[in-house]
């Protein structure tokens, strides 16, 4: 897949500013002005009892996930428990957490959500099973699974260095590594970003190619410009056709 050419700019001395509390002066000011009852916990910035109550459900779910990981690779565990769409809807409805999303939904008790989580694990395809032979993915890596939990818990986006200092550095390092796999000359001039999948990567790649072939298209648009053609083989992924439709 292609890499999109976007600049990666980390503020100069961002790490030092962050450690000194200078990177977010507005946040420091707000913290000083916050009422005492909202600053009791030095870790989370909320009262300790709030933090403990908020972590109880994730703790129970994490236990389910750990048990699932331990059993998933056992030959006695089925690859999939087949159920029709209607049967699955009935199972979740019976648990009090229907799949459908009506206009008004009453809050669900943690016990019901926990039971629904168990149902999700039970009726999903077990991609960690030794007999699972998937086309695009297979057995999980336990370190990667833990990393996904960390990413979800931190709950951030790599918009700028200020909002995601660690992940911004990680993105830069991964892109550099991938570029070096292509070749030293490519890596020396790399600017890029990570994208959620191959289809959007191909779209970005074609956008970069169009901008190189017709630089004015970035401001003028495609109307009034040269007629561009993208050549691909008959084995190319269908996302190239979709990208051409989007880009004109």
C-alpha positions as CSV (number, residue, x, y, z in Angstrom):
1,X,0.0,0.0,0.0
2,X,1.0,3.6,-0.5
3,X,1.9,6.0,2.2
4,X,0.2,9.4,2.2
5,X,2.6,12.3,2.3
6,X,1.7,14.5,5.2
7,X,4.1,16.4,7.4
8,X,4.9,15.2,10.9
9,X,5.7,18.1,13.1
10,X,6.5,17.7,16.8
11,X,6.8,21.0,18.8
12,X,10.4,21.7,19.6
13,X,11.3,20.6,23.1
14,X,7.8,19.2,23.5
15,X,8.9,16.4,25.9
16,X,10.7,18.9,28.1
17,X,7.7,21.3,28.1
18,X,5.4,18.4,29.0
19,X,7.5,17.2,31.9
20,X,7.7,20.8,33.2
21,X,3.9,21.3,32.9
22,X,4.5,24.0,30.3
23,X,3.0,22.2,27.3
24,X,-0.6,22.8,28.5
25,X,-0.6,26.0,30.5
26,X,-4.4,26.3,30.2
27,X,-4.8,22.9,31.7
28,X,-2.6,23.8,34.7
29,X,-4.5,27.0,35.2
30,X,-7.8,25.1,35.1
31,X,-6.5,22.6,37.6
32,X,-5.6,25.4,40.0
33,X,-9.0,26.9,39.7
34,X,-10.9,23.6,40.2
35,X,-12.8,23.0,43.4
36,X,-11.1,20.9,45.9
37,X,-13.6,18.0,45.7
38,X,-12.6,17.5,42.0
39,X,-8.9,17.2,42.7
40,X,-8.7,14.7,45.5
41,X,-7.0,12.0,43.4
42,X,-3.6,12.9,42.0
43,X,-3.7,10.1,39.4
44,X,-7.0,10.6,37.7
45,X,-8.0,14.1,38.8
46,X,-11.3,12.9,40.3
47,X,-12.2,11.7,43.8
48,X,-10.8,8.3,44.7
49,X,-14.3,6.7,45.2
50,X,-15.3,7.8,41.7
51,X,-12.2,6.2,40.2
52,X,-12.8,2.9,42.1
53,X,-16.4,2.7,41.0
54,X,-15.4,3.5,37.4
55,X,-12.8,0.7,37.3
56,X,-15.0,-2.1,38.7
57,X,-16.7,-3.0,35.4
58,X,-13.5,-2.9,33.3
59,X,-11.9,-5.1,35.9
60,X,-14.7,-7.7,35.6
61,X,-14.5,-7.6,31.8
62,X,-10.7,-8.0,31.8
63,X,-11.1,-11.1,33.9
64,X,-13.5,-12.5,31.2
65,X,-11.0,-11.6,28.5
66,X,-8.1,-13.3,30.3
67,X,-10.2,-16.5,30.7
68,X,-11.1,-16.3,27.0
69,X,-7.5,-16.0,26.0
70,X,-6.5,-19.0,28.1
71,X,-9.2,-21.2,26.7
72,X,-9.2,-20.0,23.1
73,X,-6.3,-22.1,21.9
74,X,-7.5,-25.4,23.4
75,X,-8.5,-27.9,20.7
76,X,-11.6,-28.7,22.7
77,X,-12.9,-25.1,22.2
78,X,-14.9,-24.7,19.0
79,X,-13.8,-22.4,16.3
80,X,-17.3,-20.9,16.1
81,X,-20.7,-21.6,17.6
82,X,-23.0,-21.2,14.7
83,X,-26.1,-19.2,15.2
84,X,-28.4,-17.3,12.8
85,X,-28.8,-13.6,12.9
86,X,-32.3,-14.0,14.4
87,X,-31.0,-16.4,17.0
88,X,-28.3,-14.0,18.0
89,X,-30.8,-11.2,18.3
90,X,-32.9,-13.4,20.5
91,X,-30.0,-14.3,22.8
92,X,-29.0,-10.6,23.4
93,X,-32.7,-9.6,23.9
94,X,-33.1,-12.4,26.5
95,X,-30.0,-11.0,28.3
96,X,-31.6,-7.5,28.5
97,X,-29.2,-5.9,26.1
98,X,-30.9,-6.1,22.6
99,X,-28.8,-5.5,19.5
100,X,-31.4,-3.0,18.2
101,X,-30.9,0.7,19.2
102,X,-34.3,2.3,19.8
103,X,-34.8,6.0,20.1
104,X,-34.9,5.8,23.9
105,X,-32.9,3.3,25.9
106,X,-32.9,2.9,29.6
107,X,-29.5,2.4,31.3
108,X,-28.4,-1.2,31.6
109,X,-27.2,-2.7,34.8
110,X,-23.5,-3.8,34.9
111,X,-24.6,-7.5,35.4
112,X,-26.6,-7.4,32.1
113,X,-23.6,-5.8,30.3
114,X,-21.3,-8.4,31.7
115,X,-23.6,-11.2,30.5
116,X,-23.8,-9.5,27.0
117,X,-20.0,-9.4,27.0
118,X,-19.9,-13.2,27.7
119,X,-22.3,-13.7,24.8
120,X,-20.1,-11.6,22.4
121,X,-17.1,-13.8,23.3
122,X,-19.1,-17.1,23.1
123,X,-20.6,-16.5,19.7
124,X,-17.7,-14.7,17.9
125,X,-15.4,-16.6,15.7
126,X,-12.4,-17.8,17.7
127,X,-9.5,-16.5,15.6
128,X,-7.0,-17.8,18.1
129,X,-8.0,-21.4,17.6
130,X,-5.3,-23.6,15.9
131,X,-7.8,-24.7,13.3
132,X,-8.9,-21.2,12.4
133,X,-7.5,-20.4,8.9
134,X,-8.4,-16.9,8.1
135,X,-7.6,-15.1,4.8
136,X,-6.4,-11.8,6.3
137,X,-5.5,-12.5,10.0
138,X,-4.9,-15.4,12.4
139,X,-3.6,-16.1,15.8
140,X,-3.2,-13.2,18.1
141,X,0.0,-12.0,19.7
142,X,-0.5,-11.6,23.5
143,X,1.7,-8.6,23.6
144,X,-0.3,-6.9,20.8
145,X,-3.6,-7.8,22.7
146,X,-2.3,-6.1,25.8
147,X,-1.2,-3.1,23.7
148,X,-4.7,-2.8,22.3
149,X,-6.0,-2.6,25.9
150,X,-3.5,0.2,26.6
151,X,-4.5,2.1,23.5
152,X,-8.2,1.8,24.3
153,X,-7.6,2.9,27.9
154,X,-5.5,5.9,27.1
155,X,-8.2,6.8,24.5
156,X,-6.3,9.4,22.5
157,X,-5.8,10.3,18.8
158,X,-2.5,11.1,17.1
159,X,-3.6,14.6,16.0
160,X,-0.6,16.5,17.3
161,X,2.3,15.9,19.5
162,X,0.7,17.9,22.3
163,X,-2.4,15.6,22.6
164,X,-0.5,12.3,21.9
165,X,3.2,12.7,22.7
166,X,4.0,9.0,23.1
167,X,1.9,7.7,20.3
168,X,3.2,10.4,17.9
169,X,6.8,9.2,18.5
170,X,5.6,5.6,18.0
171,X,3.9,6.5,14.8
172,X,7.0,8.2,13.5
173,X,9.2,5.2,14.5
174,X,6.8,2.6,12.8
175,X,6.7,4.7,9.6
176,X,10.5,5.0,9.6
177,X,10.9,1.2,10.0
178,X,8.4,0.4,7.2
179,X,10.2,2.9,4.9
180,X,13.6,1.3,5.6
181,X,12.1,-2.0,4.6
182,X,11.3,-0.5,1.2
183,X,14.7,1.0,0.8
184,X,17.2,3.5,2.3
185,X,16.5,6.2,-0.3
186,X,12.8,6.0,0.3
187,X,13.2,6.3,4.1
188,X,15.5,9.3,3.9
189,X,12.7,11.4,2.3
190,X,9.7,9.8,4.1
191,X,6.8,11.8,5.4
192,X,3.7,9.8,6.2
193,X,1.0,8.7,8.6
194,X,-0.7,5.5,9.6
195,X,-4.2,4.8,8.3
196,X,-6.9,2.3,9.3
197,X,-6.7,0.0,6.3
198,X,-5.6,-0.8,2.8
199,X,-8.5,0.9,1.0
200,X,-7.9,4.3,2.6
201,X,-4.2,3.9,2.0
202,X,-4.7,3.3,-1.7
203,X,-7.0,6.4,-1.8
204,X,-4.3,8.5,-0.2
205,X,-1.7,7.0,-2.5
206,X,-3.8,8.0,-5.6
207,X,-4.3,11.4,-4.1
208,X,-0.6,11.9,-3.8
209,X,-0.1,10.7,-7.3
210,X,-2.7,13.1,-8.7
211,X,-1.2,16.0,-6.8
212,X,2.2,15.2,-8.3
213,X,0.8,14.8,-11.9
214,X,-1.4,17.9,-11.6
215,X,-0.3,20.1,-8.6
216,X,-2.9,22.7,-9.3
217,X,-5.7,20.2,-8.7
218,X,-5.2,20.7,-5.0
219,X,-6.7,24.3,-5.3
220,X,-8.4,24.2,-8.7
221,X,-10.1,20.9,-8.4
222,X,-10.3,18.4,-11.3
223,X,-12.6,20.6,-13.5
224,X,-10.6,22.5,-16.1
225,X,-7.5,20.4,-15.6
226,X,-5.9,17.6,-17.6
227,X,-7.6,14.3,-18.0
228,X,-5.8,11.9,-15.8
229,X,-5.8,8.1,-16.0
230,X,-4.8,5.6,-13.4
231,X,-3.3,2.3,-14.7
232,X,-3.7,-0.8,-12.6
233,X,-3.6,-4.5,-13.4
234,X,-6.7,-6.7,-13.7
235,X,-5.7,-8.2,-10.3
236,X,-5.8,-4.8,-8.5
237,X,-7.9,-4.4,-5.4
238,X,-11.4,-3.0,-6.0
239,X,-10.5,-0.1,-3.7
240,X,-8.6,1.5,-6.6
241,X,-11.8,1.8,-8.6
242,X,-13.5,3.3,-5.5
243,X,-10.6,5.7,-5.0
244,X,-10.9,6.9,-8.7
245,X,-14.6,7.5,-8.1
246,X,-13.9,9.6,-5.0
247,X,-11.0,11.6,-6.6
248,X,-12.7,12.1,-9.9
